[in-house]
Amino acid sequence: MGLRLVSVFTEAGLPPPQIRSDLQVVYGPGSSGYAFFESAIRELLPTIEHYGVARVDDVDIDTFAKRLERETVAARSPSGAEKAKTASTAPVKVSSR
């Protein structure tokens, strides 16, 4: 849902939320973040295949983390993926008339 949370909150009569987004940045050899990426892709594989993005066999998920690490290190460039987005707003005051 991401940034659409602003319109969802305001359309529901709530004040705009404060949104926080966390990013997993992965860089260098041995980072545990490569396993995070592999786990996320593994979980999404049925959807990836369903929408024709890639076939499960083409993804080769069992070697994904190692391949990503090798390519990231070779490119000397970090990889990143959004891990979480949260939104909150001040409690709504209800009149007790």
MILUM-938473 format. One line per field, with one value per residue: chain; x, z, y of N, C-alpha, C, O, CB in turn; residue number from 0. Coordinates in pm, 1 decimal, decimal comma. Each point is the difference from the previous one (the first is absolute). Glycine has a CB too. Layout:
<atoms>
chaine = c(A | ...) .
nxx = c(X | ...) .
nzz = c(Z | ...) .
nyy = c(Y | ...) .
caxx = c(X | ...) .
cazz = c(Z | ...) .
cayy = c(Y | ...) .
cxx = c(X | ...) .
czz = c(Z | ...) .
cyy = c(Y | ...) .
oxx = c(X | ...) .
ozz = c(Z | ...) .
oyy = c(Y | ...) .
cbxx = c(X | ...) .
cbzz = c(Z | ...) .
cbyy = c(Y | ...) .
num = c(NUM | ...) .
</atoms>
This chain:
<atoms>
chaine = c(A | A | A | A | A | A | A | A | A | A | A | A | A | A | A | A | A | A | A | A | A | A | A | A | A | A | A | A | A | A | A | A | A | A | A | A | A | A | A | A | A | A | A | A | A | A | A | A | A | A | A | A | A | A | A | A | A | A | A | A | A | A | A | A | A | A | A | A | A | A | A | A | A | A | A | A | A | A | A | A | A | A | A | A | A | A | A | A | A | A | A | A | A | A | A | A | A) .
nxx = c(83,8 | 289,9 | -81,6 | -303,0 | 69,0 | -84,4 | -269,7 | -55,3 | -4,3 | -185,7 | -228,9 | -35,1 | -67,2 | 350,1 | 115,1 | 119,0 | 58,1 | 230,1 | 56,0 | 220,3 | 104,9 | 164,4 | 192,4 | 58,7 | 270,4 | 76,0 | 307,2 | 163,3 | 34,9 | -258,4 | -294,6 | -146,5 | -64,8 | 40,8 | -229,8 | -186,0 | -1,2 | -74,6 | -259,0 | -117,9 | 24,6 | -142,6 | -260,1 | -15,9 | 14,4 | -309,1 | 41,2 | 221,0 | -200,0 | -253,7 | 142,6 | 149,0 | 238,7 | 107,6 | -116,3 | 5,8 | 227,4 | 73,9 | 56,6 | 227,7 | -218,8 | 279,7 | 157,2 | -203,3 | 242,0 | 216,3 | -117,7 | -4,2 | 302,6 | 97,6 | -139,5 | 94,8 | 303,5 | -9,9 | -118,2 | 238,7 | -363,8 | -88,4 | -175,7 | -196,9 | -226,3 | -170,6 | 98,0 | -268,9 | -177,9 | -44,2 | -242,4 | 17,9 | -237,3 | 64,1 | -162,2 | -210,2 | -5,1 | -257,7 | -127,0 | -43,4 | -230,9) .
nzz = c(0,0 | -44,6 | 57,6 | 26,5 | 322,5 | -128,1 | -98,1 | 256,6 | 187,9 | -178,0 | -54,1 | 329,1 | 20,5 | 26,1 | 25,8 | -284,4 | 155,5 | 119,2 | -297,4 | 207,4 | -307,1 | 202,6 | -263,2 | 75,7 | -58,5 | -117,4 | 41,4 | -49,4 | -94,3 | 176,4 | -86,5 | 207,9 | -289,6 | -142,3 | 194,8 | -73,1 | -299,0 | 66,3 | 157,0 | -234,6 | -217,4 | 180,8 | 11,4 | -321,3 | -94,2 | -16,3 | -123,7 | -209,4 | -132,5 | -9,1 | -199,8 | -213,1 | 243,2 | -110,3 | -97,0 | 323,6 | -214,9 | 7,4 | 320,3 | -19,8 | 296,9 | 17,3 | -100,8 | 147,2 | 189,9 | -219,7 | -202,1 | 213,5 | 76,0 | -294,8 | -52,4 | 263,2 | -54,8 | -302,0 | 77,7 | 237,0 | 62,5 | 326,7 | -132,6 | 117,9 | 48,3 | 113,8 | 266,9 | -15,7 | -164,2 | 337,7 | -101,1 | 304,4 | -49,7 | 280,8 | 116,2 | -226,0 | 268,4 | 3,9 | 46,1 | 283,3 | -171,1) .
nyy = c(-118,0 | 121,3 | 234,1 | -148,7 | 90,7 | 283,9 | -115,9 | -188,2 | 250,5 | 171,9 | -221,5 | -25,1 | 346,4 | -34,7 | 292,6 | -83,6 | -289,6 | 160,0 | -177,0 | -141,0 | -84,1 | -218,7 | 50,6 | -325,0 | 224,9 | -310,5 | 144,0 | -279,5 | -278,8 | -82,4 | 157,1 | -212,9 | 167,4 | -288,1 | -108,0 | 256,2 | -89,2 | -295,1 | 80,2 | 173,6 | -224,8 | -218,9 | 177,4 | 39,0 | -329,1 | 38,2 | 288,1 | -86,0 | -199,4 | 189,7 | 199,4 | -235,0 | 93,8 | -273,5 | -275,7 | -19,0 | -34,6 | 313,9 | -0,8 | -230,1 | 46,8 | -159,0 | 278,4 | 251,1 | 22,8 | -49,1 | 214,6 | 234,1 | -41,9 | 23,7 | 277,2 | 153,1 | -50,2 | 96,8 | 286,2 | 63,7 | -28,2 | -32,2 | -217,4 | 223,3 | -212,5 | 254,1 | -190,3 | 162,4 | 202,5 | 58,9 | 177,5 | 117,0 | 190,7 | 123,1 | -260,3 | 103,0 | 218,1 | -223,1 | 313,9 | -173,9 | 211,9) .
caxx = c(-83,8 | 100,9 | -33,4 | -145,8 | -57,1 | -40,1 | -136,1 | -91,2 | -27,7 | -76,5 | -133,6 | -74,5 | -25,7 | 109,5 | 107,5 | 104,4 | 88,0 | 144,9 | 40,6 | 140,7 | 39,0 | 131,4 | 65,5 | 109,6 | 109,7 | 91,1 | 123,2 | 120,9 | -7,0 | -40,2 | -114,5 | -118,5 | -107,6 | -21,7 | -98,2 | -128,7 | -50,2 | -36,4 | -123,0 | -110,5 | -27,7 | -56,3 | -140,5 | -74,3 | 11,1 | -127,6 | -56,4 | 89,0 | -31,2 | -140,5 | -11,7 | 87,2 | 123,4 | 107,4 | -33,3 | 70,5 | 128,7 | 90,1 | 45,3 | 102,4 | -2,7 | 98,2 | 130,1 | -26,9 | 77,1 | 141,7 | 13,9 | -18,2 | 121,2 | 109,3 | -22,3 | 5,8 | 140,5 | 69,7 | -42,0 | 36,0 | -119,1 | -94,4 | -137,2 | -91,8 | -141,5 | -82,6 | -38,8 | -126,4 | -52,4 | -100,2 | -67,3 | -76,2 | -56,7 | -39,6 | -133,5 | -112,5 | -73,9 | -144,4 | -77,9 | -91,8 | -120,2) .
cazz = c(0,0 | -5,1 | 12,6 | -13,6 | 134,7 | 24,4 | -49,9 | 71,5 | 129,5 | -12,3 | -50,7 | 112,1 | 95,6 | 96,6 | -41,9 | -74,0 | 90,8 | -8,5 | -61,8 | 16,9 | -87,5 | 31,4 | -117,8 | 22,2 | -93,2 | 1,7 | -69,3 | 38,8 | 17,6 | 129,7 | 60,9 | 18,7 | -81,6 | -121,2 | 37,9 | 8,4 | -137,5 | -46,4 | 69,9 | -55,5 | -134,9 | 15,1 | 40,2 | -111,3 | -121,3 | -62,9 | -63,6 | -112,7 | -109,0 | -38,8 | -86,9 | -114,8 | 13,8 | -20,0 | 40,2 | 121,3 | -38,8 | -46,3 | 114,2 | 68,7 | 132,8 | 92,5 | -16,3 | -14,2 | 94,4 | -40,7 | -125,7 | 32,0 | 70,2 | -97,5 | -90,4 | 77,8 | 32,7 | -125,3 | -44,7 | 106,3 | 15,8 | 90,1 | -40,2 | 105,8 | -15,3 | 108,8 | 90,6 | 67,7 | -1,9 | 104,9 | 2,5 | 121,5 | 11,8 | 138,2 | 29,2 | -31,4 | 120,0 | -18,5 | 91,0 | 82,6 | 22,3) .
cayy = c(118,0 | 104,7 | 141,5 | 18,6 | 10,1 | 138,6 | 20,9 | -89,7 | 61,8 | 124,0 | -33,2 | -57,8 | 107,0 | 7,1 | 89,1 | -71,1 | -74,4 | 10,4 | -125,6 | -37,0 | -109,2 | -55,6 | -54,8 | -94,4 | 25,0 | -113,2 | 32,7 | -71,8 | -144,8 | -54,2 | 68,0 | -84,3 | 54,8 | -79,2 | -102,6 | 69,7 | 10,3 | -134,1 | -37,8 | 78,7 | -49,5 | -135,5 | 16,0 | 59,2 | -81,2 | -35,5 | 118,8 | 31,6 | -93,1 | 19,5 | 117,1 | -14,7 | 77,7 | -98,3 | -136,4 | -40,7 | -59,3 | 105,4 | 79,5 | -79,2 | 61,9 | -57,7 | 66,3 | 143,4 | 81,5 | -2,0 | 75,6 | 141,7 | 43,0 | 7,1 | 112,7 | 124,0 | 23,5 | 31,1 | 133,5 | 94,1 | 82,1 | -65,7 | -31,9 | 40,1 | -32,0 | 49,4 | -107,7 | 26,2 | 135,7 | 13,2 | 129,3 | 24,2 | 133,0 | 27,6 | -55,1 | 88,2 | 36,5 | -19,3 | 82,6 | -79,9 | 81,8) .
cxx = c(88,1 | -51,2 | -148,1 | -67,2 | -49,0 | -143,0 | -100,1 | -37,5 | -90,6 | -140,3 | -87,1 | -28,2 | 106,5 | 102,8 | 105,9 | 95,9 | 145,0 | 46,4 | 149,6 | 27,5 | 140,5 | 56,4 | 111,8 | 105,3 | 101,1 | 124,0 | 112,7 | -20,3 | -46,0 | -117,7 | -117,9 | -117,0 | -27,5 | -102,3 | -139,0 | -62,9 | -46,6 | -131,8 | -120,9 | -38,1 | -63,6 | -149,3 | -85,0 | -1,8 | -133,9 | -63,4 | 83,0 | -32,9 | -142,4 | -15,4 | 97,9 | 126,9 | 120,7 | -53,4 | 84,2 | 137,6 | 101,0 | 57,9 | 114,0 | 21,3 | 106,9 | 139,1 | -14,2 | 88,2 | 146,5 | 22,4 | -14,0 | 123,7 | 115,5 | -14,5 | 8,5 | 144,4 | 76,5 | -32,1 | 42,3 | -112,5 | -97,3 | -132,5 | -89,8 | -141,7 | -75,3 | -46,1 | -138,2 | -40,0 | -107,8 | -59,9 | -75,8 | -51,3 | -39,4 | -138,2 | -107,8 | -75,2 | -148,5 | -73,1 | -99,7 | -128,7 | -103,8) .
czz = c(0,0 | 19,4 | -20,7 | 136,0 | 30,2 | -46,7 | 69,9 | 134,8 | -16,4 | -54,2 | 108,8 | 107,9 | 107,5 | -46,7 | -77,1 | 96,7 | -11,4 | -50,3 | 20,0 | -89,1 | 38,6 | -122,9 | 42,5 | -106,0 | 17,6 | -78,5 | 54,4 | 21,5 | 140,7 | 66,5 | 12,7 | -85,9 | -126,8 | 26,3 | 13,8 | -138,7 | -51,1 | 62,4 | -57,4 | -138,9 | 6,5 | 33,4 | -115,3 | -126,4 | -62,9 | -74,4 | -121,6 | -119,4 | -51,7 | -98,8 | -116,7 | 4,8 | -25,7 | 38,9 | 121,1 | -33,9 | -43,9 | 115,7 | 73,2 | 141,7 | 94,3 | -13,2 | -4,2 | 90,8 | -40,9 | -127,9 | 25,5 | 70,4 | -99,4 | -89,8 | 72,4 | 32,4 | -126,3 | -48,8 | 98,8 | 24,1 | 92,8 | -68,4 | 114,4 | -32,4 | 121,2 | 84,3 | 60,1 | -16,7 | 107,5 | -6,5 | 130,6 | -2,3 | 146,1 | 24,0 | -28,6 | 129,6 | -31,2 | 103,7 | 76,5 | 31,2 | 71,3) .
cyy = c(124,0 | 140,8 | 28,7 | 9,7 | 140,8 | 21,3 | -91,1 | 60,0 | 121,2 | -26,3 | -62,4 | 104,4 | 12,5 | 101,6 | -79,1 | -70,7 | 44,0 | -135,5 | -20,5 | -120,2 | -45,3 | -68,0 | -93,4 | 27,1 | -111,5 | 37,3 | -87,1 | -148,3 | -38,2 | 67,4 | -95,6 | 47,4 | -78,3 | -110,4 | 61,6 | 10,3 | -136,6 | -44,9 | 73,8 | -49,8 | -138,6 | 8,0 | 52,2 | -86,4 | -40,2 | 118,4 | 39,5 | -88,9 | 21,8 | 115,9 | -1,2 | 83,1 | -89,9 | -136,8 | -36,6 | -55,7 | 106,0 | 81,8 | -71,2 | 52,4 | -53,7 | 61,4 | 152,2 | 85,4 | 6,8 | 81,8 | 149,9 | 55,0 | 18,6 | 124,5 | 134,0 | 36,0 | 40,1 | 141,5 | 108,8 | 99,8 | -71,5 | -32,4 | 42,9 | -39,0 | 51,3 | -118,1 | 24,3 | 145,5 | 3,7 | 139,3 | 13,1 | 142,9 | 19,5 | -60,3 | 102,5 | 26,7 | -8,4 | 83,7 | -87,9 | 73,9 | -72,6) .
oxx = c(-29,5 | -73,5 | -46,6 | -116,6 | -98,2 | -82,1 | -114,4 | -117,3 | -101,0 | -94,8 | -122,7 | -55,3 | -19,2 | 8,0 | 11,7 | 36,3 | 41,3 | -34,0 | 80,3 | -79,3 | 90,1 | -71,6 | 83,5 | -23,6 | 40,2 | -8,8 | 7,9 | -112,9 | 33,7 | -33,7 | -27,5 | -99,3 | -111,8 | -82,2 | -100,3 | -118,3 | -107,0 | -85,6 | -106,0 | -118,4 | -93,0 | -80,7 | -117,8 | -69,5 | -14,2 | -55,6 | -54,9 | -8,2 | -23,3 | -75,8 | 9,5 | 63,3 | 94,0 | -97,2 | 112,8 | 98,2 | 120,1 | 110,6 | 90,1 | 109,7 | 48,0 | 82,4 | 97,7 | 60,8 | 59,8 | 98,5 | 74,9 | 45,6 | 68,5 | 97,0 | 50,6 | 40,6 | 79,6 | 87,0 | -7,3 | 22,2 | -23,2 | -37,9 | 44,4 | -39,3 | 48,4 | -55,3 | -79,8 | 84,2 | -88,6 | 64,1 | -55,4 | 50,9 | -12,1 | -83,0 | 18,8 | -35,3 | -48,6 | 29,4 | -59,9 | -68,5 | -106,9) .
ozz = c(-69,4 | 94,6 | 30,3 | 9,6 | 72,1 | 75,7 | 20,9 | 37,5 | 69,4 | 40,5 | -8,1 | 105,3 | 98,0 | -119,1 | 18,2 | 103,1 | -98,6 | 59,1 | -17,6 | -6,1 | 16,3 | -72,9 | 83,0 | -118,7 | 111,8 | -113,7 | 119,9 | 9,4 | 98,4 | 112,6 | -91,0 | -14,3 | -51,5 | -86,2 | -30,0 | -17,5 | -59,6 | -68,4 | -19,5 | -30,6 | -75,0 | -54,8 | -10,4 | -96,1 | -121,9 | -108,4 | -103,4 | -113,5 | -120,8 | -96,4 | -74,4 | -103,1 | -69,5 | 74,6 | 14,7 | 67,0 | 22,0 | -10,0 | 52,4 | 37,4 | 86,5 | 90,1 | -24,1 | -46,4 | 2,0 | -11,5 | -56,1 | -30,5 | 2,5 | -23,4 | -55,7 | -13,4 | 3,5 | -53,6 | -30,9 | 15,0 | -16,9 | -99,7 | 114,5 | -116,4 | 113,0 | -52,2 | 13,2 | -13,6 | 2,2 | -45,4 | 51,3 | -71,9 | 75,4 | -90,9 | 24,2 | 72,1 | -97,5 | 119,3 | -57,9 | 95,5 | 26,3) .
oyy = c(97,3 | 28,5 | 109,9 | 38,1 | 17,1 | 51,7 | 40,2 | -0,4 | 11,8 | 67,3 | 5,1 | -31,7 | 71,9 | 30,2 | -121,2 | 56,5 | 61,0 | -102,5 | 91,6 | -93,9 | 82,2 | -68,7 | 35,7 | -22,6 | -32,3 | 46,4 | -26,8 | -48,2 | 65,8 | -36,9 | -78,1 | -71,3 | 2,9 | -31,0 | -64,8 | -29,2 | -12,0 | -56,2 | -59,5 | -14,7 | -29,9 | -75,1 | -34,2 | 32,9 | 10,1 | -17,9 | 38,0 | 46,8 | -3,6 | -10,3 | 97,6 | 22,9 | 38,7 | -11,8 | 46,9 | 32,1 | -15,7 | 53,1 | 65,5 | 41,4 | 73,3 | -15,2 | 70,9 | 96,5 | 107,6 | 72,8 | 80,0 | 110,2 | 102,3 | 72,0 | 97,5 | 115,5 | 94,0 | 68,7 | 118,9 | 120,2 | -119,7 | 61,3 | 8,8 | -7,4 | -6,5 | -96,8 | -92,8 | 88,8 | -85,5 | 94,7 | -97,2 | 86,0 | -96,5 | -4,3 | 119,3 | -93,3 | 57,2 | -7,9 | -90,6 | -36,7 | 55,1) .
cbxx = c(-153,8 | 193,8 | 275,0 | 121,7 | 249,8 | 320,4 | 209,2 | 218,8 | 322,3 | 308,5 | 220,4 | 160,9 | -219,5 | -45,1 | -54,4 | -54,1 | -196,3 | 54,7 | -265,7 | 85,8 | -236,6 | 7,2 | -140,8 | -131,3 | -75,6 | -181,9 | -86,7 | 188,3 | 147,9 | 264,1 | 105,2 | 175,3 | 170,7 | 317,6 | 280,5 | 199,0 | 262,8 | 328,8 | 239,9 | 194,1 | 286,1 | 305,8 | 192,0 | 129,8 | 225,5 | 22,1 | -35,5 | 189,7 | 183,1 | 4,6 | -86,6 | -264,6 | -205,5 | 278,8 | -173,6 | -317,7 | -241,9 | -241,7 | -321,3 | 2,1 | -289,9 | -212,3 | -14,8 | -294,9 | -218,5 | -73,5 | -166,4 | -294,4 | -145,1 | -79,5 | -194,5 | -266,9 | -92,7 | -92,5 | -187,1 | 220,4 | 54,6 | 145,4 | 27,2 | 189,1 | 5,3 | -19,8 | 321,3 | -34,5 | 139,8 | 56,9 | 35,7 | 86,3 | -71,3 | 221,0 | 79,6 | 15,7 | 236,2 | 3,8 | 85,8 | 264,8 | 155,2) .
cbzz = c(190,5 | -241,4 | -108,0 | -225,9 | 1,8 | -100,5 | -241,3 | -153,0 | 16,4 | -77,1 | -220,1 | -153,0 | -140,9 | 185,5 | 181,3 | -290,8 | 82,3 | 130,8 | -152,8 | 245,6 | -204,5 | 313,9 | -215,4 | 219,3 | -105,7 | 134,0 | -159,1 | 92,5 | -268,1 | -88,5 | -4,5 | 247,5 | 142,6 | 10,1 | 148,7 | 218,2 | 17,4 | 39,3 | 227,2 | 163,5 | -15,7 | 132,4 | 245,7 | 189,6 | 216,0 | 288,3 | 325,0 | 273,5 | 219,8 | 319,8 | 271,6 | -22,6 | 236,2 | -29,6 | -252,4 | 44,4 | -90,9 | -201,9 | -28,8 | -257,8 | -118,7 | -99,1 | -99,7 | -14,4 | 181,2 | 117,7 | -73,0 | 48,2 | 206,3 | 26,4 | -84,2 | 110,8 | 187,2 | -5,7 | -87,2 | -74,4 | -213,2 | 289,0 | -262,7 | 172,5 | -252,1 | -85,9 | 38,0 | 179,0 | -252,9 | 191,8 | -303,1 | 200,6 | -317,9 | 96,3 | 150,9 | -310,6 | 178,7 | -210,8 | -96,2 | 2,7 | -223,7) .
cbyy = c(-221,4 | -176,1 | -58,8 | -163,5 | -199,9 | 25,6 | 27,7 | -199,0 | -92,5 | 57,7 | -38,3 | -190,3 | -105,8 | -270,5 | 271,3 | 112,1 | -253,6 | 277,0 | -72,7 | 182,4 | 6,1 | 37,6 | 170,1 | -154,1 | 284,5 | -211,1 | 264,1 | 255,7 | -90,2 | -24,3 | 297,5 | 22,5 | 215,4 | 80,5 | -65,5 | 160,1 | 205,9 | 0,3 | 14,8 | 213,4 | 164,3 | -12,0 | 77,1 | 187,3 | -93,1 | -152,7 | 39,3 | 24,6 | -163,8 | -79,7 | 28,3 | -71,9 | 115,6 | 184,9 | -111,2 | -80,8 | -191,4 | -42,8 | 32,8 | -91,2 | -39,7 | -194,8 | -272,2 | -153,6 | -170,8 | -300,3 | -276,2 | -144,8 | -224,0 | -325,3 | -245,0 | -164,9 | -260,6 | -312,3 | -223,9 | -145,8 | 221,0 | 58,5 | -205,6 | 194,9 | -197,4 | 295,6 | 53,5 | -270,0 | 122,8 | -261,4 | 100,3 | -255,0 | 96,3 | 218,5 | -268,1 | 3,5 | 93,6 | -227,0 | 291,1 | -77,3 | 66,7) .
num = c(0 | 1 | 2 | 3 | 4 | 5 | 6 | 7 | 8 | 9 | 10 | 11 | 12 | 13 | 14 | 15 | 16 | 17 | 18 | 19 | 20 | 21 | 22 | 23 | 24 | 25 | 26 | 27 | 28 | 29 | 30 | 31 | 32 | 33 | 34 | 35 | 36 | 37 | 38 | 39 | 40 | 41 | 42 | 43 | 44 | 45 | 46 | 47 | 48 | 49 | 50 | 51 | 52 | 53 | 54 | 55 | 56 | 57 | 58 | 59 | 60 | 61 | 62 | 63 | 64 | 65 | 66 | 67 | 68 | 69 | 70 | 71 | 72 | 73 | 74 | 75 | 76 | 77 | 78 | 79 | 80 | 81 | 82 | 83 | 84 | 85 | 86 | 87 | 88 | 89 | 90 | 91 | 92 | 93 | 94 | 95 | 96) .
</atoms>
